[in-house]
Each structure stands twice: as C-alpha cells, then as structure tokens.
Amino acid sequence: MNAPVINALISPDEVARRRETMAEAVWSARMEGLGKPTEEEVELSELWITGQITHDELRQRTKKLVADTVRELGN
C-alpha cells in the first residue's frame, strides 16, 4: 500500500531510496525470524518513505508501537 504524497517535499529519487531501504530492513527482520510488519508498521513506514514524517518521528512512533504491543502481550 502506498500512501498518497500530501506535500512533495522530497524527490522521487529519495522516495525510491527510502522504499529500498525499508524493504531491506523488512527482509533482514524476516530473516531474523521477526515475521512480517504489522499493518500499522507498514502505514507508518509509508509516512516516512513519502516524506510526511521525519526519521525521528518514525523512530518515536515505532518505539510506541513496540511498547504498546509488549504491554498488550503482558496482559
């Protein structure tokens, strides 16, 4: 799923580079046995890939997703 680009703040080349980087990260995680990304993770990745959020915001939101998942599994 590709999120629509609201503000074309980054070039198509940068979008392609980010998409390749994220695909490599997903592949590495799957090879480590971590499974496929959740729908929420995919949507969050698309926001970063298309330049709608910064890398820092991506990291913060990812940490929150992980913390929420761990909390849910603990209950």
PDB file with SEQRES, HELIX, SHEET and CRYST1 records, atoms N, CA, C and O in Angstrom:
SEQRES   1 A   75  MET ASN ALA PRO VAL ILE ASN ALA LEU ILE SER PRO ASP          
SEQRES   2 A   75  GLU VAL ALA ARG ARG ARG GLU THR MET ALA GLU ALA VAL          
SEQRES   3 A   75  TRP SER ALA ARG MET GLU GLY LEU GLY LYS PRO THR GLU          
SEQRES   4 A   75  GLU GLU VAL GLU LEU SER GLU LEU TRP ILE THR GLY GLN          
SEQRES   5 A   75  ILE THR HIS ASP GLU LEU ARG GLN ARG THR LYS LYS LEU          
SEQRES   6 A   75  VAL ALA ASP THR VAL ARG GLU LEU GLY ASN                      
HELIX    1 AA1 PRO A   12  MET A   31  1                                  20    
HELIX    2 AA2 GLU A   39  ILE A   49  1                                  11    
HELIX    3 AA3 HIS A   55  GLY A   74  1                                  20    
CRYST1    1.000    1.000    1.000  90.00  90.00  90.00 P 1           1          
ATOM      1  N   MET A   1       0.841  -1.176   0.000  1.00  0.00           N  
ATOM      2  CA  MET A   1       0.000   0.000   0.000  1.00  0.00           C  
ATOM      3  C   MET A   1       0.882   1.234   0.000  1.00  0.00           C  
ATOM      4  O   MET A   1       1.803   1.338   0.810  1.00  0.00           O  
ATOM      5  N   ASN A   2       0.621   2.138  -0.869  1.00  0.00           N  
ATOM      6  CA  ASN A   2       1.384   3.380  -0.939  1.00  0.00           C  
ATOM      7  C   ASN A   2       0.509   4.534  -0.486  1.00  0.00           C  
ATOM      8  O   ASN A   2      -0.582   4.753  -1.012  1.00  0.00           O  
ATOM      9  N   ALA A   3       1.009   5.267   0.500  1.00  0.00           N  
ATOM     10  CA  ALA A   3       0.281   6.434   0.992  1.00  0.00           C  
ATOM     11  C   ALA A   3       0.367   7.551  -0.036  1.00  0.00           C  
ATOM     12  O   ALA A   3       1.390   7.701  -0.704  1.00  0.00           O  
ATOM     13  N   PRO A   4      -0.693   8.333  -0.169  1.00  0.00           N  
ATOM     14  CA  PRO A   4      -0.610   9.465  -1.102  1.00  0.00           C  
ATOM     15  C   PRO A   4       0.372  10.503  -0.577  1.00  0.00           C  
ATOM     16  O   PRO A   4       0.486  10.707   0.632  1.00  0.00           O  
ATOM     17  N   VAL A   5       1.065  11.142  -1.473  1.00  0.00           N  
ATOM     18  CA  VAL A   5       2.014  12.176  -1.075  1.00  0.00           C  
ATOM     19  C   VAL A   5       1.248  13.481  -0.935  1.00  0.00           C  
ATOM     20  O   VAL A   5       0.758  14.039  -1.917  1.00  0.00           O  
ATOM     21  N   ILE A   6       1.152  13.958   0.298  1.00  0.00           N  
ATOM     22  CA  ILE A   6       0.418  15.194   0.548  1.00  0.00           C  
ATOM     23  C   ILE A   6       1.266  16.387   0.133  1.00  0.00           C  
ATOM     24  O   ILE A   6       0.794  17.255  -0.602  1.00  0.00           O  
ATOM     25  N   ASN A   7       2.480  16.440   0.581  1.00  0.00           N  
ATOM     26  CA  ASN A   7       3.415  17.506   0.220  1.00  0.00           C  
ATOM     27  C   ASN A   7       4.632  16.844  -0.394  1.00  0.00           C  
ATOM     28  O   ASN A   7       5.337  16.089   0.277  1.00  0.00           O  
ATOM     29  N   ALA A   8       4.881  17.116  -1.643  1.00  0.00           N  
ATOM     30  CA  ALA A   8       6.030  16.513  -2.307  1.00  0.00           C  
ATOM     31  C   ALA A   8       7.295  17.246  -1.859  1.00  0.00           C  
ATOM     32  O   ALA A   8       7.893  18.004  -2.623  1.00  0.00           O  
ATOM     33  N   LEU A   9       7.689  17.006  -0.611  1.00  0.00           N  
ATOM     34  CA  LEU A   9       8.851  17.675  -0.038  1.00  0.00           C  
ATOM     35  C   LEU A   9      10.157  16.972  -0.387  1.00  0.00           C  
ATOM     36  O   LEU A   9      11.238  17.541  -0.238  1.00  0.00           O  
ATOM     37  N   ILE A  10      10.047  15.754  -0.843  1.00  0.00           N  
ATOM     38  CA  ILE A  10      11.254  15.008  -1.204  1.00  0.00           C  
ATOM     39  C   ILE A  10      11.137  14.539  -2.645  1.00  0.00           C  
ATOM     40  O   ILE A  10      10.042  14.392  -3.186  1.00  0.00           O  
ATOM     41  N   SER A  11      12.272  14.313  -3.236  1.00  0.00           N  
ATOM     42  CA  SER A  11      12.299  13.951  -4.653  1.00  0.00           C  
ATOM     43  C   SER A  11      11.855  12.501  -4.864  1.00  0.00           C  
ATOM     44  O   SER A  11      11.894  11.690  -3.939  1.00  0.00           O  
ATOM     45  N   PRO A  12      11.434  12.187  -6.088  1.00  0.00           N  
ATOM     46  CA  PRO A  12      11.098  10.794  -6.409  1.00  0.00           C  
ATOM     47  C   PRO A  12      12.288   9.858  -6.181  1.00  0.00           C  
ATOM     48  O   PRO A  12      12.101   8.706  -5.792  1.00  0.00           O  
ATOM     49  N   ASP A  13      13.505  10.344  -6.420  1.00  0.00           N  
ATOM     50  CA  ASP A  13      14.689   9.516  -6.169  1.00  0.00           C  
ATOM     51  C   ASP A  13      14.840   9.195  -4.687  1.00  0.00           C  
ATOM     52  O   ASP A  13      15.209   8.079  -4.323  1.00  0.00           O  
ATOM     53  N   GLU A  14      14.554  10.178  -3.831  1.00  0.00           N  
ATOM     54  CA  GLU A  14      14.630   9.954  -2.387  1.00  0.00           C  
ATOM     55  C   GLU A  14      13.545   8.993  -1.928  1.00  0.00           C  
ATOM     56  O   GLU A  14      13.789   8.155  -1.060  1.00  0.00           O  
ATOM     57  N   VAL A  15      12.352   9.102  -2.499  1.00  0.00           N  
ATOM     58  CA  VAL A  15      11.279   8.161  -2.173  1.00  0.00           C  
ATOM     59  C   VAL A  15      11.710   6.748  -2.550  1.00  0.00           C  
ATOM     60  O   VAL A  15      11.504   5.812  -1.777  1.00  0.00           O  
ATOM     61  N   ALA A  16      12.300   6.586  -3.722  1.00  0.00           N  
ATOM     62  CA  ALA A  16      12.764   5.267  -4.168  1.00  0.00           C  
ATOM     63  C   ALA A  16      13.856   4.739  -3.247  1.00  0.00           C  
ATOM     64  O   ALA A  16      13.866   3.554  -2.916  1.00  0.00           O  
ATOM     65  N   ARG A  17      14.782   5.615  -2.827  1.00  0.00           N  
ATOM     66  CA  ARG A  17      15.856   5.198  -1.920  1.00  0.00           C  
ATOM     67  C   ARG A  17      15.278   4.745  -0.580  1.00  0.00           C  
ATOM     68  O   ARG A  17      15.687   3.723  -0.031  1.00  0.00           O  
ATOM     69  N   ARG A  18      14.322   5.517  -0.063  1.00  0.00           N  
ATOM     70  CA  ARG A  18      13.704   5.162   1.215  1.00  0.00           C  
ATOM     71  C   ARG A  18      12.915   3.858   1.107  1.00  0.00           C  
ATOM     72  O   ARG A  18      12.929   3.037   2.024  1.00  0.00           O  
ATOM     73  N   ARG A  19      12.225   3.677  -0.021  1.00  0.00           N  
ATOM     74  CA  ARG A  19      11.451   2.442  -0.202  1.00  0.00           C  
ATOM     75  C   ARG A  19      12.389   1.226  -0.232  1.00  0.00           C  
ATOM     76  O   ARG A  19      12.087   0.187   0.355  1.00  0.00           O  
ATOM     77  N   GLU A  20      13.526   1.367  -0.920  1.00  0.00           N  
ATOM     78  CA  GLU A  20      14.508   0.278  -0.966  1.00  0.00           C  
ATOM     79  C   GLU A  20      15.100   0.013   0.419  1.00  0.00           C  
ATOM     80  O   GLU A  20      15.270  -1.139   0.819  1.00  0.00           O  
ATOM     81  N   THR A  21      15.411   1.083   1.143  1.00  0.00           N  
ATOM     82  CA  THR A  21      15.950   0.939   2.494  1.00  0.00           C  
ATOM     83  C   THR A  21      14.969   0.206   3.395  1.00  0.00           C  
ATOM     84  O   THR A  21      15.366  -0.685   4.146  1.00  0.00           O  
ATOM     85  N   MET A  22      13.704   0.567   3.330  1.00  0.00           N  
ATOM     86  CA  MET A  22      12.700  -0.080   4.171  1.00  0.00           C  
ATOM     87  C   MET A  22      12.504  -1.537   3.762  1.00  0.00           C  
ATOM     88  O   MET A  22      12.326  -2.400   4.622  1.00  0.00           O  
ATOM     89  N   ALA A  23      12.535  -1.818   2.478  1.00  0.00           N  
ATOM     90  CA  ALA A  23      12.397  -3.202   2.012  1.00  0.00           C  
ATOM     91  C   ALA A  23      13.550  -4.060   2.526  1.00  0.00           C  
ATOM     92  O   ALA A  23      13.342  -5.207   2.922  1.00  0.00           O  
ATOM     93  N   GLU A  24      14.765  -3.511   2.523  1.00  0.00           N  
ATOM     94  CA  GLU A  24      15.914  -4.244   3.051  1.00  0.00           C  
ATOM     95  C   GLU A  24      15.774  -4.482   4.546  1.00  0.00           C  
ATOM     96  O   GLU A  24      16.124  -5.556   5.035  1.00  0.00           O  
ATOM     97  N   ALA A  25      15.268  -3.496   5.280  1.00  0.00           N  
ATOM     98  CA  ALA A  25      15.071  -3.651   6.723  1.00  0.00           C  
ATOM     99  C   ALA A  25      14.027  -4.727   7.024  1.00  0.00           C  
ATOM    100  O   ALA A  25      14.206  -5.532   7.938  1.00  0.00           O  
ATOM    101  N   VAL A  26      12.947  -4.738   6.260  1.00  0.00           N  
ATOM    102  CA  VAL A  26      11.905  -5.750   6.448  1.00  0.00           C  
ATOM    103  C   VAL A  26      12.461  -7.133   6.138  1.00  0.00           C  
ATOM    104  O   VAL A  26      12.196  -8.087   6.870  1.00  0.00           O  
ATOM    105  N   TRP A  27      13.228  -7.250   5.060  1.00  0.00           N  
ATOM    106  CA  TRP A  27      13.829  -8.530   4.704  1.00  0.00           C  
ATOM    107  C   TRP A  27      14.747  -9.021   5.823  1.00  0.00           C  
ATOM    108  O   TRP A  27      14.690 -10.189   6.207  1.00  0.00           O  
ATOM    109  N   SER A  28      15.585  -8.137   6.342  1.00  0.00           N  
ATOM    110  CA  SER A  28      16.510  -8.517   7.409  1.00  0.00           C  
ATOM    111  C   SER A  28      15.746  -8.982   8.649  1.00  0.00           C  
ATOM    112  O   SER A  28      16.113  -9.979   9.271  1.00  0.00           O  
ATOM    113  N   ALA A  29      14.698  -8.266   8.999  1.00  0.00           N  
ATOM    114  CA  ALA A  29      13.905  -8.646  10.168  1.00  0.00           C  
ATOM    115  C   ALA A  29      13.254 -10.012   9.961  1.00  0.00           C  
ATOM    116  O   ALA A  29      13.211 -10.825  10.884  1.00  0.00           O  
ATOM    117  N   ARG A  30      12.755 -10.264   8.768  1.00  0.00           N  
ATOM    118  CA  ARG A  30      12.137 -11.569   8.486  1.00  0.00           C  
ATOM    119  C   ARG A  30      13.166 -12.680   8.542  1.00  0.00           C  
ATOM    120  O   ARG A  30      12.867 -13.770   9.029  1.00  0.00           O  
ATOM    121  N   MET A  31      14.382 -12.428   8.051  1.00  0.00           N  
ATOM    122  CA  MET A  31      15.436 -13.431   8.107  1.00  0.00           C  
ATOM    123  C   MET A  31      15.853 -13.734   9.547  1.00  0.00           C  
ATOM    124  O   MET A  31      16.336 -14.828   9.840  1.00  0.00           O  
ATOM    125  N   GLU A  32      15.667 -12.774  10.433  1.00  0.00           N  
ATOM    126  CA  GLU A  32      15.969 -12.963  11.853  1.00  0.00           C  
ATOM    127  C   GLU A  32      14.807 -13.626  12.593  1.00  0.00           C  
ATOM    128  O   GLU A  32      14.881 -13.854  13.801  1.00  0.00           O  
ATOM    129  N   GLY A  33      13.742 -13.931  11.866  1.00  0.00           N  
ATOM    130  CA  GLY A  33      12.610 -14.614  12.470  1.00  0.00           C  
ATOM    131  C   GLY A  33      11.604 -13.696  13.138  1.00  0.00           C  
ATOM    132  O   GLY A  33      10.803 -14.149  13.955  1.00  0.00           O  
ATOM    133  N   LEU A  34      11.631 -12.418  12.805  1.00  0.00           N  
ATOM    134  CA  LEU A  34      10.729 -11.466  13.447  1.00  0.00           C  
ATOM    135  C   LEU A  34       9.390 -11.334  12.727  1.00  0.00           C  
ATOM    136  O   LEU A  34       8.515 -10.600  13.185  1.00  0.00           O  
ATOM    137  N   GLY A  35       9.222 -12.024  11.625  1.00  0.00           N  
ATOM    138  CA  GLY A  35       7.949 -12.010  10.917  1.00  0.00           C  
ATOM    139  C   GLY A  35       7.744 -10.771  10.068  1.00  0.00           C  
ATOM    140  O   GLY A  35       8.627  -9.924   9.931  1.00  0.00           O  
ATOM    141  N   LYS A  36       6.555 -10.694   9.505  1.00  0.00           N  
ATOM    142  CA  LYS A  36       6.189  -9.572   8.641  1.00  0.00           C  
ATOM    143  C   LYS A  36       5.784  -8.379   9.496  1.00  0.00           C  
ATOM    144  O   LYS A  36       5.324  -8.553  10.625  1.00  0.00           O  
ATOM    145  N   PRO A  37       5.952  -7.161   8.965  1.00  0.00           N  
ATOM    146  CA  PRO A  37       5.497  -5.987   9.702  1.00  0.00           C  
ATOM    147  C   PRO A  37       3.973  -5.970   9.793  1.00  0.00           C  
ATOM    148  O   PRO A  37       3.279  -6.464   8.905  1.00  0.00           O  
ATOM    149  N   THR A  38       3.471  -5.396  10.876  1.00  0.00           N  
ATOM    150  CA  THR A  38       2.025  -5.264  11.036  1.00  0.00           C  
ATOM    151  C   THR A  38       1.503  -4.193  10.084  1.00  0.00           C  
ATOM    152  O   THR A  38       2.276  -3.443   9.487  1.00  0.00           O  
ATOM    153  N   GLU A  39       0.199  -4.134   9.954  1.00  0.00           N  
ATOM    154  CA  GLU A  39      -0.419  -3.117   9.097  1.00  0.00           C  
ATOM    155  C   GLU A  39      -0.049  -1.717   9.584  1.00  0.00           C  
ATOM    156  O   GLU A  39       0.215  -0.823   8.780  1.00  0.00           O  
ATOM    157  N   GLU A  40      -0.032  -1.532  10.911  1.00  0.00           N  
ATOM    158  CA  GLU A  40       0.331  -0.232  11.478  1.00  0.00           C  
ATOM    159  C   GLU A  40       1.773   0.134  11.140  1.00  0.00           C  
ATOM    160  O   GLU A  40       2.070   1.289  10.833  1.00  0.00           O  
ATOM    161  N   GLU A  41       2.665  -0.852  11.197  1.00  0.00           N  
ATOM    162  CA  GLU A  41       4.072  -0.607  10.867  1.00  0.00           C  
ATOM    163  C   GLU A  41       4.238  -0.243   9.398  1.00  0.00           C  
ATOM    164  O   GLU A  41       5.031   0.637   9.063  1.00  0.00           O  
ATOM    165  N   VAL A  42       3.507  -0.904   8.529  1.00  0.00           N  
ATOM    166  CA  VAL A  42       3.572  -0.612   7.098  1.00  0.00           C  
ATOM    167  C   VAL A  42       3.081   0.807   6.832  1.00  0.00           C  
ATOM    168  O   VAL A  42       3.708   1.553   6.080  1.00  0.00           O  
ATOM    169  N   GLU A  43       1.964   1.180   7.447  1.00  0.00           N  
ATOM    170  CA  GLU A  43       1.426   2.527   7.260  1.00  0.00           C  
ATOM    171  C   GLU A  43       2.401   3.584   7.771  1.00  0.00           C  
ATOM    172  O   GLU A  43       2.593   4.618   7.132  1.00  0.00           O  
ATOM    173  N   LEU A  44       3.012   3.322   8.919  1.00  0.00           N  
ATOM    174  CA  LEU A  44       3.986   4.247   9.484  1.00  0.00           C  
ATOM    175  C   LEU A  44       5.200   4.375   8.568  1.00  0.00           C  
ATOM    176  O   LEU A  44       5.704   5.478   8.356  1.00  0.00           O  
ATOM    177  N   SER A  45       5.662   3.271   8.034  1.00  0.00           N  
ATOM    178  CA  SER A  45       6.788   3.291   7.107  1.00  0.00           C  
ATOM    179  C   SER A  45       6.478   4.127   5.876  1.00  0.00           C  
ATOM    180  O   SER A  45       7.326   4.882   5.402  1.00  0.00           O  
ATOM    181  N   GLU A  46       5.255   3.991   5.357  1.00  0.00           N  
ATOM    182  CA  GLU A  46       4.850   4.765   4.181  1.00  0.00           C  
ATOM    183  C   GLU A  46       4.884   6.261   4.446  1.00  0.00           C  
ATOM    184  O   GLU A  46       5.240   7.046   3.567  1.00  0.00           O  
ATOM    185  N   LEU A  47       4.511   6.657   5.663  1.00  0.00           N  
ATOM    186  CA  LEU A  47       4.555   8.077   6.007  1.00  0.00           C  
ATOM    187  C   LEU A  47       5.987   8.604   5.921  1.00  0.00           C  
ATOM    188  O   LEU A  47       6.212   9.716   5.444  1.00  0.00           O  
ATOM    189  N   TRP A  48       6.952   7.809   6.382  1.00  0.00           N  
ATOM    190  CA  TRP A  48       8.355   8.231   6.317  1.00  0.00           C  
ATOM    191  C   TRP A  48       8.858   8.169   4.873  1.00  0.00           C  
ATOM    192  O   TRP A  48       9.527   9.091   4.408  1.00  0.00           O  
ATOM    193  N   ILE A  49       8.544   7.106   4.179  1.00  0.00           N  
ATOM    194  CA  ILE A  49       9.004   6.929   2.799  1.00  0.00           C  
ATOM    195  C   ILE A  49       8.563   8.103   1.930  1.00  0.00           C  
ATOM    196  O   ILE A  49       9.332   8.585   1.098  1.00  0.00           O  
ATOM    197  N   THR A  50       7.342   8.557   2.117  1.00  0.00           N  
ATOM    198  CA  THR A  50       6.798   9.634   1.292  1.00  0.00           C  
ATOM    199  C   THR A  50       7.101  11.025   1.845  1.00  0.00           C  
ATOM    200  O   THR A  50       6.652  12.024   1.284  1.00  0.00           O  
ATOM    201  N   GLY A  51       7.856  11.097   2.936  1.00  0.00           N  
ATOM    202  CA  GLY A  51       8.288  12.381   3.462  1.00  0.00           C  
ATOM    203  C   GLY A  51       7.266  13.105   4.309  1.00  0.00           C  
ATOM    204  O   GLY A  51       7.405  14.303   4.555  1.00  0.00           O  
ATOM    205  N   GLN A  52       6.238  12.399   4.762  1.00  0.00           N  
ATOM    206  CA  GLN A  52       5.192  13.034   5.556  1.00  0.00           C  
ATOM    207  C   GLN A  52       5.561  13.141   7.034  1.00  0.00           C  
ATOM    208  O   GLN A  52       4.973  13.937   7.766  1.00  0.00           O  
ATOM    209  N   ILE A  53       6.535  12.338   7.475  1.00  0.00           N  
ATOM    210  CA  ILE A  53       7.059  12.446   8.835  1.00  0.00           C  
ATOM    211  C   ILE A  53       8.578  12.360   8.766  1.00  0.00           C  
ATOM    212  O   ILE A  53       9.135  11.844   7.797  1.00  0.00           O  
ATOM    213  N   THR A  54       9.237  12.864   9.790  1.00  0.00           N  
ATOM    214  CA  THR A  54      10.698  12.817   9.842  1.00  0.00           C  
ATOM    215  C   THR A  54      11.167  11.449  10.329  1.00  0.00           C  
ATOM    216  O   THR A  54      10.377  10.637  10.810  1.00  0.00           O  
ATOM    217  N   HIS A  55      12.472  11.212  10.192  1.00  0.00           N  
ATOM    218  CA  HIS A  55      13.037   9.960  10.684  1.00  0.00           C  
ATOM    219  C   HIS A  55      12.902   9.866  12.198  1.00  0.00           C  
ATOM    220  O   HIS A  55      12.637   8.790  12.735  1.00  0.00           O  
ATOM    221  N   ASP A  56      13.085  10.988  12.886  1.00  0.00           N  
ATOM    222  CA  ASP A  56      12.928  10.988  14.345  1.00  0.00           C  
ATOM    223  C   ASP A  56      11.501  10.625  14.746  1.00  0.00           C  
ATOM    224  O   ASP A  56      11.291   9.869  15.695  1.00  0.00           O  
ATOM    225  N   GLU A  57      10.529  11.161  14.025  1.00  0.00           N  
ATOM    226  CA  GLU A  57       9.136  10.833  14.330  1.00  0.00           C  
ATOM    227  C   GLU A  57       8.858   9.362  14.037  1.00  0.00           C  
ATOM    228  O   GLU A  57       8.125   8.709  14.779  1.00  0.00           O  
ATOM    229  N   LEU A  58       9.436   8.843  12.968  1.00  0.00           N  
ATOM    230  CA  LEU A  58       9.302   7.417  12.660  1.00  0.00           C  
ATOM    231  C   LEU A  58       9.809   6.581  13.821  1.00  0.00           C  
ATOM    232  O   LEU A  58       9.142   5.639  14.250  1.00  0.00           O  
ATOM    233  N   ARG A  59      10.999   6.923  14.338  1.00  0.00           N  
ATOM    234  CA  ARG A  59      11.574   6.172  15.463  1.00  0.00           C  
ATOM    235  C   ARG A  59      10.696   6.270  16.705  1.00  0.00           C  
ATOM    236  O   ARG A  59      10.460   5.267  17.378  1.00  0.00           O  
ATOM    237  N   GLN A  60      10.213   7.467  17.012  1.00  0.00           N  
ATOM    238  CA  GLN A  60       9.372   7.647  18.196  1.00  0.00           C  
ATOM    239  C   GLN A  60       8.080   6.851  18.090  1.00  0.00           C  
ATOM    240  O   GLN A  60       7.670   6.186  19.041  1.00  0.00           O  
ATOM    241  N   ARG A  61       7.449   6.921  16.940  1.00  0.00           N  
ATOM    242  CA  ARG A  61       6.185   6.193  16.761  1.00  0.00           C  
ATOM    243  C   ARG A  61       6.409   4.682  16.763  1.00  0.00           C  
ATOM    244  O   ARG A  61       5.575   3.929  17.266  1.00  0.00           O  
ATOM    245  N   THR A  62       7.534   4.239  16.201  1.00  0.00           N  
ATOM    246  CA  THR A  62       7.854   2.813  16.202  1.00  0.00           C  
ATOM    247  C   THR A  62       8.069   2.322  17.626  1.00  0.00           C  
ATOM    248  O   THR A  62       7.582   1.255  17.999  1.00  0.00           O  
ATOM    249  N   LYS A  63       8.795   3.094  18.416  1.00  0.00           N  
ATOM    250  CA  LYS A  63       9.008   2.724  19.824  1.00  0.00           C  
ATOM    251  C   LYS A  63       7.678   2.605  20.565  1.00  0.00           C  
ATOM    252  O   LYS A  63       7.484   1.691  21.366  1.00  0.00           O  
ATOM    253  N   LYS A  64       6.763   3.537  20.290  1.00  0.00           N  
ATOM    254  CA  LYS A  64       5.459   3.490  20.937  1.00  0.00           C  
ATOM    255  C   LYS A  64       4.688   2.249  20.507  1.00  0.00           C  
ATOM    256  O   LYS A  64       4.052   1.601  21.339  1.00  0.00           O  
ATOM    257  N   LEU A  65       4.734   1.905  19.217  1.00  0.00           N  
ATOM    258  CA  LEU A  65       4.062   0.694  18.746  1.00  0.00           C  
ATOM    259  C   LEU A  65       4.605  -0.542  19.450  1.00  0.00           C  
ATOM    260  O   LEU A  65       3.840  -1.414  19.864  1.00  0.00           O  
ATOM    261  N   VAL A  66       5.932  -0.617  19.586  1.00  0.00           N  
ATOM    262  CA  VAL A  66       6.555  -1.765  20.250  1.00  0.00           C  
ATOM    263  C   VAL A  66       6.133  -1.809  21.718  1.00  0.00           C  
ATOM    264  O   VAL A  66       5.762  -2.867  22.225  1.00  0.00           O  
ATOM    265  N   ALA A  67       6.188  -0.665  22.402  1.00  0.00           N  
ATOM    266  CA  ALA A  67       5.808  -0.613  23.816  1.00  0.00           C  
ATOM    267  C   ALA A  67       4.345  -1.018  23.999  1.00  0.00           C  
ATOM    268  O   ALA A  67       4.018  -1.747  24.935  1.00  0.00           O  
ATOM    269  N   ASP A  68       3.473  -0.553  23.120  1.00  0.00           N  
ATOM    270  CA  ASP A  68       2.053  -0.917  23.204  1.00  0.00           C  
ATOM    271  C   ASP A  68       1.857  -2.409  22.993  1.00  0.00           C  
ATOM    272  O   ASP A  68       1.050  -3.035  23.681  1.00  0.00           O  
ATOM    273  N   THR A  69       2.588  -2.982  22.048  1.00  0.00           N  
ATOM    274  CA  THR A  69       2.483  -4.417  21.776  1.00  0.00           C  
ATOM    275  C   THR A  69       2.972  -5.228  22.969  1.00  0.00           C  
ATOM    276  O   THR A  69       2.328  -6.201  23.363  1.00  0.00           O  
ATOM    277  N   VAL A  70       4.096  -4.839  23.542  1.00  0.00           N  
ATOM    278  CA  VAL A  70       4.629  -5.546  24.707  1.00  0.00           C  
ATOM    279  C   VAL A  70       3.640  -5.457  25.873  1.00  0.00           C  
ATOM    280  O   VAL A  70       3.402  -6.438  26.576  1.00  0.00           O  
ATOM    281  N   ARG A  71       3.075  -4.272  26.063  1.00  0.00           N  
ATOM    282  CA  ARG A  71       2.094  -4.081  27.145  1.00  0.00           C  
ATOM    283  C   ARG A  71       0.888  -4.986  26.927  1.00  0.00           C  
ATOM    284  O   ARG A  71       0.408  -5.612  27.872  1.00  0.00           O  
ATOM    285  N   GLU A  72       0.392  -5.063  25.690  1.00  0.00           N  
ATOM    286  CA  GLU A  72      -0.767  -5.907  25.392  1.00  0.00           C  
ATOM    287  C   GLU A  72      -0.449  -7.374  25.619  1.00  0.00           C  
ATOM    288  O   GLU A  72      -1.293  -8.115  26.124  1.00  0.00           O  
ATOM    289  N   LEU A  73       0.734  -7.802  25.261  1.00  0.00           N  
ATOM    290  CA  LEU A  73       1.112  -9.207  25.438  1.00  0.00           C  
ATOM    291  C   LEU A  73       1.265  -9.553  26.917  1.00  0.00           C  
ATOM    292  O   LEU A  73       1.085 -10.705  27.311  1.00  0.00           O  
ATOM    293  N   GLY A  74       1.593  -8.566  27.724  1.00  0.00           N  
ATOM    294  CA  GLY A  74       1.765  -8.799  29.155  1.00  0.00           C  
ATOM    295  C   GLY A  74       0.461  -8.933  29.905  1.00  0.00           C  
ATOM    296  O   GLY A  74       0.442  -9.424  31.034  1.00  0.00           O  
ATOM    297  N   ASN A  75      -0.633  -8.502  29.295  1.00  0.00           N  
ATOM    298  CA  ASN A  75      -1.945  -8.567  29.981  1.00  0.00           C  
ATOM    299  C   ASN A  75      -2.647  -9.867  29.730  1.00  0.00           C  
ATOM    300  O   ASN A  75      -3.752 -10.078  30.231  1.00  0.00           O  
TER     301      ASN A  75                                                      
END                                                                             
